[in-house]
Amino acid sequence: MTGHTPAPHTPARICPNCDGFATAAIPSGTRHPDGTRVLLHVDCGTCHGTGTLPLRRRLTAAGVVVAA
């Protein structure tokens, strides 16, 4: 039996706007009939709720694309 094979990892960097905390739950001040608060779930506008951004690509003088 083979061991667990992790999924391939795509390099990414943490979103600079949300620091990786991509979704925030904001209480609206009102309550549901059972007493719990109504929450608004808001995603980061930069990373769209993922918490990461793809690595930036740059072109070197030799014309090679590298991750920065």
PQR file of N, CA, C, O and H, with PARSE charges and radii, in Angstrom:
ATOM      1  N   MET A   1       0.845  -1.169   0.000 -0.4000 1.5000
ATOM      2  CA  MET A   1       0.000   0.000   0.000 -0.0000 2.0000
ATOM      3  C   MET A   1       0.897   1.241   0.000  0.5500 1.7000
ATOM      4  O   MET A   1       1.861   1.330   0.760 -0.5500 1.4000
ATOM      5  N   THR A   2       0.565   2.164  -0.844 -0.4000 1.5000
ATOM      6  CA  THR A   2       1.385   3.365  -0.948 -0.0000 2.0000
ATOM      7  C   THR A   2       0.981   4.385   0.107  0.5500 1.7000
ATOM      8  O   THR A   2      -0.136   4.355   0.623 -0.5500 1.4000
ATOM      9  H   THR A   2      -0.218   2.091  -1.462  0.4000 1.0000
ATOM     10  N   GLY A   3       1.896   5.279   0.415 -0.4000 1.5000
ATOM     11  CA  GLY A   3       1.624   6.339   1.384 -0.0000 2.0000
ATOM     12  C   GLY A   3       0.866   7.480   0.741  0.5500 1.7000
ATOM     13  O   GLY A   3       0.601   7.488  -0.461 -0.5500 1.4000
ATOM     14  H   GLY A   3       2.803   5.304  -0.004  0.4000 1.0000
ATOM     15  N   HIS A   4       0.534   8.420   1.562 -0.4000 1.5000
ATOM     16  CA  HIS A   4      -0.194   9.602   1.097 -0.0000 2.0000
ATOM     17  C   HIS A   4       0.715  10.449   0.216  0.5500 1.7000
ATOM     18  O   HIS A   4       1.838  10.776   0.603 -0.5500 1.4000
ATOM     19  H   HIS A   4       0.749   8.414   2.538  0.4000 1.0000
ATOM     20  N   THR A   5       0.231  10.799  -0.957 -0.4000 1.5000
ATOM     21  CA  THR A   5       0.978  11.670  -1.858 -0.0000 2.0000
ATOM     22  C   THR A   5       0.355  13.056  -1.809  0.5500 1.7000
ATOM     23  O   THR A   5      -0.809  13.224  -2.172 -0.5500 1.4000
ATOM     24  H   THR A   5      -0.681  10.534  -1.271  0.4000 1.0000
ATOM     25  N   PRO A   6       1.115  14.052  -1.364 -0.5600 1.5000
ATOM     26  CA  PRO A   6       0.534  15.392  -1.302  0.2800 2.0000
ATOM     27  C   PRO A   6       0.248  15.955  -2.685  0.5500 1.7000
ATOM     28  O   PRO A   6       0.914  15.612  -3.663 -0.5500 1.4000
ATOM     29  N   ALA A   7      -0.737  16.811  -2.748 -0.4000 1.5000
ATOM     30  CA  ALA A   7      -1.080  17.455  -4.018 -0.0000 2.0000
ATOM     31  C   ALA A   7       0.064  18.362  -4.445  0.5500 1.7000
ATOM     32  O   ALA A   7       0.757  18.924  -3.597 -0.5500 1.4000
ATOM     33  H   ALA A   7      -1.277  17.089  -1.954  0.4000 1.0000
ATOM     34  N   PRO A   8       0.269  18.510  -5.746 -0.5600 1.5000
ATOM     35  CA  PRO A   8       1.335  19.408  -6.191  0.2800 2.0000
ATOM     36  C   PRO A   8       1.059  20.833  -5.711  0.5500 1.7000
ATOM     37  O   PRO A   8      -0.075  21.309  -5.759 -0.5500 1.4000
ATOM     38  N   HIS A   9       2.092  21.488  -5.259 -0.4000 1.5000
ATOM     39  CA  HIS A   9       1.946  22.832  -4.692 -0.0000 2.0000
ATOM     40  C   HIS A   9       2.364  23.874  -5.714  0.5500 1.7000
ATOM     41  O   HIS A   9       3.460  23.819  -6.272 -0.5500 1.4000
ATOM     42  H   HIS A   9       3.013  21.101  -5.220  0.4000 1.0000
ATOM     43  N   THR A  10       1.476  24.817  -5.947 -0.4000 1.5000
ATOM     44  CA  THR A  10       1.827  25.931  -6.820 -0.0000 2.0000
ATOM     45  C   THR A  10       2.382  27.042  -5.945  0.5500 1.7000
ATOM     46  O   THR A  10       1.768  27.402  -4.941 -0.5500 1.4000
ATOM     47  H   THR A  10       0.586  24.862  -5.494  0.4000 1.0000
ATOM     48  N   PRO A  11       3.511  27.579  -6.304 -0.5600 1.5000
ATOM     49  CA  PRO A  11       4.063  28.644  -5.471  0.2800 2.0000
ATOM     50  C   PRO A  11       3.114  29.842  -5.406  0.5500 1.7000
ATOM     51  O   PRO A  11       2.563  30.271  -6.420 -0.5500 1.4000
ATOM     52  N   ALA A  12       2.941  30.358  -4.231 -0.4000 1.5000
ATOM     53  CA  ALA A  12       2.081  31.527  -4.045 -0.0000 2.0000
ATOM     54  C   ALA A  12       2.648  32.343  -2.898  0.5500 1.7000
ATOM     55  O   ALA A  12       3.464  31.858  -2.114 -0.5500 1.4000
ATOM     56  H   ALA A  12       3.389  30.010  -3.407  0.4000 1.0000
ATOM     57  N   ARG A  13       2.215  33.563  -2.813 -0.4000 1.5000
ATOM     58  CA  ARG A  13       2.640  34.407  -1.700 -0.0000 2.0000
ATOM     59  C   ARG A  13       1.411  34.894  -0.955  0.5500 1.7000
ATOM     60  O   ARG A  13       0.325  34.980  -1.528 -0.5500 1.4000
ATOM     61  H   ARG A  13       1.553  33.957  -3.450  0.4000 1.0000
ATOM     62  N   ILE A  14       1.577  35.209   0.303 -0.4000 1.5000
ATOM     63  CA  ILE A  14       0.466  35.672   1.128 -0.0000 2.0000
ATOM     64  C   ILE A  14       0.019  37.045   0.634  0.5500 1.7000
ATOM     65  O   ILE A  14       0.840  37.901   0.306 -0.5500 1.4000
ATOM     66  H   ILE A  14       2.459  35.140   0.769  0.4000 1.0000
ATOM     67  N   CYS A  15      -1.273  37.232   0.590 -0.4000 1.5000
ATOM     68  CA  CYS A  15      -1.848  38.496   0.121 -0.0000 2.0000
ATOM     69  C   CYS A  15      -1.388  39.642   1.025  0.5500 1.7000
ATOM     70  O   CYS A  15      -1.520  39.549   2.245 -0.5500 1.4000
ATOM     71  H   CYS A  15      -1.939  36.536   0.856  0.4000 1.0000
ATOM     72  N   PRO A  16      -0.851  40.720   0.448 -0.5600 1.5000
ATOM     73  CA  PRO A  16      -0.374  41.831   1.273  0.2800 2.0000
ATOM     74  C   PRO A  16      -1.499  42.664   1.890  0.5500 1.7000
ATOM     75  O   PRO A  16      -1.262  43.389   2.856 -0.5500 1.4000
ATOM     76  N   ASN A  17      -2.699  42.575   1.358 -0.4000 1.5000
ATOM     77  CA  ASN A  17      -3.803  43.387   1.891 -0.0000 2.0000
ATOM     78  C   ASN A  17      -4.473  42.750   3.100  0.5500 1.7000
ATOM     79  O   ASN A  17      -4.857  43.454   4.034 -0.5500 1.4000
ATOM     80  H   ASN A  17      -2.892  41.986   0.574  0.4000 1.0000
ATOM     81  N   CYS A  18      -4.619  41.416   3.096 -0.4000 1.5000
ATOM     82  CA  CYS A  18      -5.333  40.760   4.197 -0.0000 2.0000
ATOM     83  C   CYS A  18      -4.421  39.889   5.050  0.5500 1.7000
ATOM     84  O   CYS A  18      -4.881  39.308   6.033 -0.5500 1.4000
ATOM     85  H   CYS A  18      -4.306  40.844   2.337  0.4000 1.0000
ATOM     86  N   ASP A  19      -3.141  39.781   4.704 -0.4000 1.5000
ATOM     87  CA  ASP A  19      -2.165  38.956   5.436 -0.0000 2.0000
ATOM     88  C   ASP A  19      -2.605  37.504   5.563  0.5500 1.7000
ATOM     89  O   ASP A  19      -2.277  36.846   6.550 -0.5500 1.4000
ATOM     90  H   ASP A  19      -2.767  40.252   3.906  0.4000 1.0000
ATOM     91  N   GLY A  20      -3.342  36.995   4.579 -0.4000 1.5000
ATOM     92  CA  GLY A  20      -3.754  35.602   4.577 -0.0000 2.0000
ATOM     93  C   GLY A  20      -5.102  35.347   5.233  0.5500 1.7000
ATOM     94  O   GLY A  20      -5.634  34.242   5.127 -0.5500 1.4000
ATOM     95  H   GLY A  20      -3.609  37.530   3.777  0.4000 1.0000
ATOM     96  N   PHE A  21      -5.668  36.344   5.910 -0.4000 1.5000
ATOM     97  CA  PHE A  21      -6.993  36.205   6.509 -0.0000 2.0000
ATOM     98  C   PHE A  21      -7.993  36.769   5.509  0.5500 1.7000
ATOM     99  O   PHE A  21      -8.382  37.934   5.594 -0.5500 1.4000
ATOM    100  H   PHE A  21      -5.237  37.242   5.996  0.4000 1.0000
ATOM    101  N   ALA A  22      -8.402  35.933   4.564 -0.4000 1.5000
ATOM    102  CA  ALA A  22      -9.090  36.395   3.370 -0.0000 2.0000
ATOM    103  C   ALA A  22     -10.559  36.730   3.562  0.5500 1.7000
ATOM    104  O   ALA A  22     -11.112  37.506   2.782 -0.5500 1.4000
ATOM    105  H   ALA A  22      -8.085  34.987   4.495  0.4000 1.0000
ATOM    106  N   THR A  23     -11.207  36.172   4.573 -0.4000 1.5000
ATOM    107  CA  THR A  23     -12.628  36.420   4.779 -0.0000 2.0000
ATOM    108  C   THR A  23     -12.852  36.950   6.189  0.5500 1.7000
ATOM    109  O   THR A  23     -12.307  36.415   7.154 -0.5500 1.4000
ATOM    110  H   THR A  23     -10.759  35.542   5.206  0.4000 1.0000
ATOM    111  N   ALA A  24     -13.645  37.991   6.303 -0.4000 1.5000
ATOM    112  CA  ALA A  24     -13.972  38.566   7.610 -0.0000 2.0000
ATOM    113  C   ALA A  24     -15.467  38.426   7.851  0.5500 1.7000
ATOM    114  O   ALA A  24     -16.268  38.617   6.936 -0.5500 1.4000
ATOM    115  H   ALA A  24     -14.087  38.427   5.518  0.4000 1.0000
ATOM    116  N   ALA A  25     -15.845  38.093   9.087 -0.4000 1.5000
ATOM    117  CA  ALA A  25     -17.250  38.028   9.478 -0.0000 2.0000
ATOM    118  C   ALA A  25     -17.559  39.284  10.284  0.5500 1.7000
ATOM    119  O   ALA A  25     -17.015  39.481  11.371 -0.5500 1.4000
ATOM    120  H   ALA A  25     -15.194  37.938   9.830  0.4000 1.0000
ATOM    121  N   ILE A  26     -18.427  40.126   9.752 -0.4000 1.5000
ATOM    122  CA  ILE A  26     -18.743  41.410  10.374 -0.0000 2.0000
ATOM    123  C   ILE A  26     -20.167  41.350  10.923  0.5500 1.7000
ATOM    124  O   ILE A  26     -21.106  41.113  10.163 -0.5500 1.4000
ATOM    125  H   ILE A  26     -18.868  39.966   8.869  0.4000 1.0000
ATOM    126  N   PRO A  27     -20.343  41.561  12.234 -0.5600 1.5000
ATOM    127  CA  PRO A  27     -21.707  41.558  12.780  0.2800 2.0000
ATOM    128  C   PRO A  27     -22.455  42.814  12.343  0.5500 1.7000
ATOM    129  O   PRO A  27     -21.908  43.917  12.368 -0.5500 1.4000
ATOM    130  N   SER A  28     -23.717  42.631  11.940 -0.4000 1.5000
ATOM    131  CA  SER A  28     -24.501  43.764  11.445 -0.0000 2.0000
ATOM    132  C   SER A  28     -25.237  44.494  12.562  0.5500 1.7000
ATOM    133  O   SER A  28     -25.760  45.585  12.338 -0.5500 1.4000
ATOM    134  H   SER A  28     -24.161  41.735  11.920  0.4000 1.0000
ATOM    135  N   GLY A  29     -25.290  43.918  13.756 -0.4000 1.5000
ATOM    136  CA  GLY A  29     -25.995  44.557  14.868 -0.0000 2.0000
ATOM    137  C   GLY A  29     -27.383  43.991  15.091  0.5500 1.7000
ATOM    138  O   GLY A  29     -27.938  44.130  16.181 -0.5500 1.4000
ATOM    139  H   GLY A  29     -24.865  43.031  13.938  0.4000 1.0000
ATOM    140  N   THR A  30     -27.957  43.352  14.073 -0.4000 1.5000
ATOM    141  CA  THR A  30     -29.280  42.749  14.242 -0.0000 2.0000
ATOM    142  C   THR A  30     -29.118  41.290  14.651  0.5500 1.7000
ATOM    143  O   THR A  30     -28.027  40.725  14.570 -0.5500 1.4000
ATOM    144  H   THR A  30     -27.507  43.239  13.188  0.4000 1.0000
ATOM    145  N   ARG A  31     -30.215  40.697  15.088 -0.4000 1.5000
ATOM    146  CA  ARG A  31     -30.185  39.305  15.545 -0.0000 2.0000
ATOM    147  C   ARG A  31     -31.249  38.477  14.821  0.5500 1.7000
ATOM    148  O   ARG A  31     -32.281  38.993  14.391 -0.5500 1.4000
ATOM    149  H   ARG A  31     -31.101  41.156  15.154  0.4000 1.0000
ATOM    150  N   HIS A  32     -30.966  37.184  14.702 -0.4000 1.5000
ATOM    151  CA  HIS A  32     -31.941  36.219  14.186 -0.0000 2.0000
ATOM    152  C   HIS A  32     -32.972  35.955  15.281  0.5500 1.7000
ATOM    153  O   HIS A  32     -32.729  36.291  16.440 -0.5500 1.4000
ATOM    154  H   HIS A  32     -30.128  36.765  15.052  0.4000 1.0000
ATOM    155  N   PRO A  33     -34.128  35.354  14.939 -0.5600 1.5000
ATOM    156  CA  PRO A  33     -35.136  35.049  15.959  0.2800 2.0000
ATOM    157  C   PRO A  33     -34.612  34.151  17.087  0.5500 1.7000
ATOM    158  O   PRO A  33     -35.128  34.206  18.203 -0.5500 1.4000
ATOM    159  N   ASP A  34     -33.590  33.323  16.809 -0.4000 1.5000
ATOM    160  CA  ASP A  34     -33.052  32.448  17.861 -0.0000 2.0000
ATOM    161  C   ASP A  34     -31.996  33.146  18.727  0.5500 1.7000
ATOM    162  O   ASP A  34     -31.443  32.525  19.634 -0.5500 1.4000
ATOM    163  H   ASP A  34     -33.171  33.278  15.902  0.4000 1.0000
ATOM    164  N   GLY A  35     -31.708  34.426  18.462 -0.4000 1.5000
ATOM    165  CA  GLY A  35     -30.789  35.195  19.290 -0.0000 2.0000
ATOM    166  C   GLY A  35     -29.378  35.310  18.751  0.5500 1.7000
ATOM    167  O   GLY A  35     -28.581  36.083  19.282 -0.5500 1.4000
ATOM    168  H   GLY A  35     -32.158  34.931  17.725  0.4000 1.0000
ATOM    169  N   THR A  36     -29.050  34.567  17.714 -0.4000 1.5000
ATOM    170  CA  THR A  36     -27.704  34.670  17.150 -0.0000 2.0000
ATOM    171  C   THR A  36     -27.599  35.923  16.294  0.5500 1.7000
ATOM    172  O   THR A  36     -28.602  36.430  15.792 -0.5500 1.4000
ATOM    173  H   THR A  36     -29.697  33.939  17.282  0.4000 1.0000
ATOM    174  N   ARG A  37     -26.391  36.411  16.135 -0.4000 1.5000
ATOM    175  CA  ARG A  37     -26.181  37.652  15.372 -0.0000 2.0000
ATOM    176  C   ARG A  37     -26.169  37.390  13.866  0.5500 1.7000
ATOM    177  O   ARG A  37     -25.756  36.327  13.404 -0.5500 1.4000
ATOM    178  H   ARG A  37     -25.576  36.000  16.543  0.4000 1.0000
ATOM    179  N   VAL A  38     -26.627  38.373  13.130 -0.4000 1.5000
ATOM    180  CA  VAL A  38     -26.556  38.330  11.671 -0.0000 2.0000
ATOM    181  C   VAL A  38     -25.147  38.768  11.285  0.5500 1.7000
ATOM    182  O   VAL A  38     -24.706  39.850  11.672 -0.5500 1.4000
ATOM    183  H   VAL A  38     -26.963  39.237  13.505  0.4000 1.0000
ATOM    184  N   LEU A  39     -24.439  37.936  10.525 -0.4000 1.5000
ATOM    185  CA  LEU A  39     -23.068  38.233  10.122 -0.0000 2.0000
ATOM    186  C   LEU A  39     -22.980  38.447   8.622  0.5500 1.7000
ATOM    187  O   LEU A  39     -23.653  37.772   7.843 -0.5500 1.4000
ATOM    188  H   LEU A  39     -24.798  37.057  10.211  0.4000 1.0000
ATOM    189  N   LEU A  40     -22.150  39.386   8.232 -0.4000 1.5000
ATOM    190  CA  LEU A  40     -21.835  39.588   6.821 -0.0000 2.0000
ATOM    191  C   LEU A  40     -20.449  39.009   6.584  0.5500 1.7000
ATOM    192  O   LEU A  40     -19.494  39.399   7.256 -0.5500 1.4000
ATOM    193  H   LEU A  40     -21.603  39.935   8.865  0.4000 1.0000
ATOM    194  N   HIS A  41     -20.328  38.090   5.645 -0.4000 1.5000
ATOM    195  CA  HIS A  41     -19.032  37.501   5.315 -0.0000 2.0000
ATOM    196  C   HIS A  41     -18.482  38.245   4.105  0.5500 1.7000
ATOM    197  O   HIS A  41     -19.078  38.229   3.028 -0.5500 1.4000
ATOM    198  H   HIS A  41     -21.104  37.773   5.099  0.4000 1.0000
ATOM    199  N   VAL A  42     -17.339  38.896   4.295 -0.4000 1.5000
ATOM    200  CA  VAL A  42     -16.755  39.743   3.258 -0.0000 2.0000
ATOM    201  C   VAL A  42     -15.392  39.192   2.875  0.5500 1.7000
ATOM    202  O   VAL A  42     -14.552  38.939   3.739 -0.5500 1.4000
ATOM    203  H   VAL A  42     -16.854  38.909   5.170  0.4000 1.0000
ATOM    204  N   ASP A  43     -15.171  39.005   1.569 -0.4000 1.5000
ATOM    205  CA  ASP A  43     -13.889  38.514   1.060 -0.0000 2.0000
ATOM    206  C   ASP A  43     -12.970  39.677   0.724  0.5500 1.7000
ATOM    207  O   ASP A  43     -13.425  40.773   0.397 -0.5500 1.4000
ATOM    208  H   ASP A  43     -15.854  39.211   0.867  0.4000 1.0000
ATOM    209  N   CYS A  44     -11.677  39.425   0.810 -0.4000 1.5000
ATOM    210  CA  CYS A  44     -10.671  40.417   0.431 -0.0000 2.0000
ATOM    211  C   CYS A  44     -10.818  40.713  -1.061  0.5500 1.7000
ATOM    212  O   CYS A  44     -10.951  39.795  -1.871 -0.5500 1.4000
ATOM    213  H   CYS A  44     -11.307  38.535   1.076  0.4000 1.0000
ATOM    214  N   GLY A  45     -10.795  41.982  -1.415 -0.4000 1.5000
ATOM    215  CA  GLY A  45     -10.949  42.376  -2.815 -0.0000 2.0000
ATOM    216  C   GLY A  45      -9.724  42.104  -3.666  0.5500 1.7000
ATOM    217  O   GLY A  45      -9.831  42.013  -4.889 -0.5500 1.4000
ATOM    218  H   GLY A  45     -10.687  42.727  -0.757  0.4000 1.0000
ATOM    219  N   THR A  46      -8.555  41.971  -3.039 -0.4000 1.5000
ATOM    220  CA  THR A  46      -7.331  41.743  -3.800 -0.0000 2.0000
ATOM    221  C   THR A  46      -7.166  40.276  -4.179  0.5500 1.7000
ATOM    222  O   THR A  46      -6.896  39.958  -5.337 -0.5500 1.4000
ATOM    223  H   THR A  46      -8.468  42.045  -2.046  0.4000 1.0000
ATOM    224  N   CYS A  47      -7.330  39.376  -3.197 -0.4000 1.5000
ATOM    225  CA  CYS A  47      -7.107  37.945  -3.461 -0.0000 2.0000
ATOM    226  C   CYS A  47      -8.415  37.186  -3.676  0.5500 1.7000
ATOM    227  O   CYS A  47      -8.393  35.983  -3.937 -0.5500 1.4000
ATOM    228  H   CYS A  47      -7.550  39.634  -2.256  0.4000 1.0000
ATOM    229  N   HIS A  48      -9.543  37.867  -3.572 -0.4000 1.5000
ATOM    230  CA  HIS A  48     -10.875  37.282  -3.790 -0.0000 2.0000
ATOM    231  C   HIS A  48     -11.163  36.118  -2.850  0.5500 1.7000
ATOM    232  O   HIS A  48     -11.794  35.138  -3.244 -0.5500 1.4000
ATOM    233  H   HIS A  48      -9.561  38.844  -3.360  0.4000 1.0000
ATOM    234  N   GLY A  49     -10.699  36.228  -1.609 -0.4000 1.5000
ATOM    235  CA  GLY A  49     -11.027  35.233  -0.594 -0.0000 2.0000
ATOM    236  C   GLY A  49     -10.111  34.032  -0.532  0.5500 1.7000
ATOM    237  O   GLY A  49     -10.426  33.073   0.172 -0.5500 1.4000
ATOM    238  H   GLY A  49     -10.186  37.024  -1.289  0.4000 1.0000
ATOM    239  N   THR A  50      -8.996  34.038  -1.234 -0.4000 1.5000
ATOM    240  CA  THR A  50      -8.091  32.886  -1.181 -0.0000 2.0000
ATOM    241  C   THR A  50      -6.973  33.059  -0.166  0.5500 1.7000
ATOM    242  O   THR A  50      -6.458  32.066   0.348 -0.5500 1.4000
ATOM    243  H   THR A  50      -8.740  34.817  -1.806  0.4000 1.0000
ATOM    244  N   GLY A  51      -6.585  34.289   0.137 -0.4000 1.5000
ATOM    245  CA  GLY A  51      -5.506  34.547   1.082 -0.0000 2.0000
ATOM    246  C   GLY A  51      -4.118  34.537   0.464  0.5500 1.7000
ATOM    247  O   GLY A  51      -3.136  34.870   1.127 -0.5500 1.4000
ATOM    248  H   GLY A  51      -7.004  35.096  -0.280  0.4000 1.0000
ATOM    249  N   THR A  52      -4.037  34.156  -0.804 -0.4000 1.5000
ATOM    250  CA  THR A  52      -2.740  34.115  -1.488 -0.0000 2.0000
ATOM    251  C   THR A  52      -2.844  34.775  -2.853  0.5500 1.7000
ATOM    252  O   THR A  52      -3.933  34.940  -3.405 -0.5500 1.4000
ATOM    253  H   THR A  52      -4.835  33.885  -1.343  0.4000 1.0000
ATOM    254  N   LEU A  53      -1.709  35.142  -3.374 -0.4000 1.5000
ATOM    255  CA  LEU A  53      -1.606  35.678  -4.725 -0.0000 2.0000
ATOM    256  C   LEU A  53      -0.543  34.884  -5.464  0.5500 1.7000
ATOM    257  O   LEU A  53       0.393  34.390  -4.835 -0.5500 1.4000
ATOM    258  H   LEU A  53      -0.824  35.009  -2.926  0.4000 1.0000
ATOM    259  N   PRO A  54      -0.655  34.745  -6.776 -0.5600 1.5000
ATOM    260  CA  PRO A  54       0.401  34.052  -7.516  0.2800 2.0000
ATOM    261  C   PRO A  54       1.702  34.842  -7.440  0.5500 1.7000
ATOM    262  O   PRO A  54       1.695  36.063  -7.282 -0.5500 1.4000
ATOM    263  N   LEU A  55       2.802  34.135  -7.553 -0.4000 1.5000
ATOM    264  CA  LEU A  55       4.098  34.811  -7.558 -0.0000 2.0000
ATOM    265  C   LEU A  55       4.193  35.733  -8.752  0.5500 1.7000
ATOM    266  O   LEU A  55       3.703  35.422  -9.838 -0.5500 1.4000
ATOM    267  H   LEU A  55       2.807  33.143  -7.681  0.4000 1.0000
ATOM    268  N   ARG A  56       4.828  36.869  -8.541 -0.4000 1.5000
ATOM    269  CA  ARG A  56       5.033  37.797  -9.651 -0.0000 2.0000
ATOM    270  C   ARG A  56       6.082  37.224 -10.589  0.5500 1.7000
ATOM    271  O   ARG A  56       7.045  36.597 -10.147 -0.5500 1.4000
ATOM    272  H   ARG A  56       5.226  37.122  -7.659  0.4000 1.0000
ATOM    273  N   ARG A  57       5.901  37.436 -11.844 -0.4000 1.5000
ATOM    274  CA  ARG A  57       6.870  36.979 -12.845 -0.0000 2.0000
ATOM    275  C   ARG A  57       7.654  38.177 -13.340  0.5500 1.7000
ATOM    276  O   ARG A  57       7.093  39.257 -13.522 -0.5500 1.4000
ATOM    277  H   ARG A  57       5.119  37.945 -12.203  0.4000 1.0000
ATOM    278  N   ARG A  58       8.931  37.996 -13.556 -0.4000 1.5000
ATOM    279  CA  ARG A  58       9.728  39.086 -14.117 -0.0000 2.0000
ATOM    280  C   ARG A  58      10.649  38.528 -15.182  0.5500 1.7000
ATOM    281  O   ARG A  58      11.030  37.358 -15.148 -0.5500 1.4000
ATOM    282  H   ARG A  58       9.386  37.118 -13.408  0.4000 1.0000
ATOM    283  N   LEU A  59      10.992  39.363 -16.105 -0.4000 1.5000
ATOM    284  CA  LEU A  59      11.839  38.990 -17.227 -0.0000 2.0000
ATOM    285  C   LEU A  59      13.260  39.455 -16.931  0.5500 1.7000
ATOM    286  O   LEU A  59      13.489  40.628 -16.639 -0.5500 1.4000
ATOM    287  H   LEU A  59      10.683  40.313 -16.133  0.4000 1.0000
ATOM    288  N   THR A  60      14.211  38.528 -17.007 -0.4000 1.5000
ATOM    289  CA  THR A  60      15.608  38.886 -16.764 -0.0000 2.0000
ATOM    290  C   THR A  60      16.213  39.465 -18.034  0.5500 1.7000
ATOM    291  O   THR A  60      15.586  39.456 -19.093 -0.5500 1.4000
ATOM    292  H   THR A  60      14.025  37.574 -17.243  0.4000 1.0000
ATOM    293  N   ALA A  61      17.432  39.967 -17.918 -0.4000 1.5000
ATOM    294  CA  ALA A  61      18.121  40.550 -19.073 -0.0000 2.0000
ATOM    295  C   ALA A  61      18.342  39.509 -20.167  0.5500 1.7000
ATOM    296  O   ALA A  61      18.408  39.848 -21.349 -0.5500 1.4000
ATOM    297  H   ALA A  61      17.942  39.974 -17.058  0.4000 1.0000
ATOM    298  N   ALA A  62      18.456  38.238 -19.768 -0.4000 1.5000
ATOM    299  CA  ALA A  62      18.669  37.170 -20.743 -0.0000 2.0000
ATOM    300  C   ALA A  62      17.365  36.726 -21.398  0.5500 1.7000
ATOM    301  O   ALA A  62      17.374  35.854 -22.267 -0.5500 1.4000
ATOM    302  H   ALA A  62      18.402  37.964 -18.808  0.4000 1.0000
ATOM    303  N   GLY A  63      16.245  37.320 -20.988 -0.4000 1.5000
ATOM    304  CA  GLY A  63      14.963  36.958 -21.584 -0.0000 2.0000
ATOM    305  C   GLY A  63      14.309  35.761 -20.924  0.5500 1.7000
ATOM    306  O   GLY A  63      13.396  35.165 -21.497 -0.5500 1.4000
ATOM    307  H   GLY A  63      16.238  38.029 -20.282  0.4000 1.0000
ATOM    308  N   VAL A  64      14.760  35.394 -19.721 -0.4000 1.5000
ATOM    309  CA  VAL A  64      14.208  34.252 -19.002 -0.0000 2.0000
ATOM    310  C   VAL A  64      13.189  34.765 -17.985  0.5500 1.7000
ATOM    311  O   VAL A  64      13.453  35.733 -17.272 -0.5500 1.4000
ATOM    312  H   VAL A  64      15.501  35.878 -19.256  0.4000 1.0000
ATOM    313  N   VAL A  65      12.028  34.116 -17.920 -0.4000 1.5000
ATOM    314  CA  VAL A  65      10.997  34.496 -16.957 -0.0000 2.0000
ATOM    315  C   VAL A  65      11.271  33.757 -15.655  0.5500 1.7000
ATOM    316  O   VAL A  65      11.397  32.532 -15.651 -0.5500 1.4000
ATOM    317  H   VAL A  65      11.814  33.329 -18.500  0.4000 1.0000
ATOM    318  N   VAL A  66      11.365  34.495 -14.544 -0.4000 1.5000
ATOM    319  CA  VAL A  66      11.599  33.892 -13.232 -0.0000 2.0000
ATOM    320  C   VAL A  66      10.559  34.412 -12.253  0.5500 1.7000
ATOM    321  O   VAL A  66       9.997  35.492 -12.437 -0.5500 1.4000
ATOM    322  H   VAL A  66      11.263  35.490 -14.547  0.4000 1.0000
ATOM    323  N   ALA A  67      10.310  33.623 -11.204 -0.4000 1.5000
ATOM    324  CA  ALA A  67       9.382  34.055 -10.158 -0.0000 2.0000
ATOM    325  C   ALA A  67      10.119  34.970  -9.201  0.5500 1.7000
ATOM    326  O   ALA A  67      11.273  34.723  -8.850 -0.5500 1.4000
ATOM    327  H   ALA A  67      10.766  32.746 -11.055  0.4000 1.0000
ATOM    328  N   ALA A  68       9.447  36.023  -8.783 -0.4000 1.5000
ATOM    329  CA  ALA A  68      10.073  36.972  -7.844 -0.0000 2.0000
ATOM    330  C   ALA A  68       9.326  36.984  -6.540  0.5500 1.7000
ATOM    331  O   ALA A  68       9.697  37.716  -5.623 -0.5500 1.4000
ATOM    332  H   ALA A  68       8.510  36.224  -9.068  0.4000 1.0000
TER
END
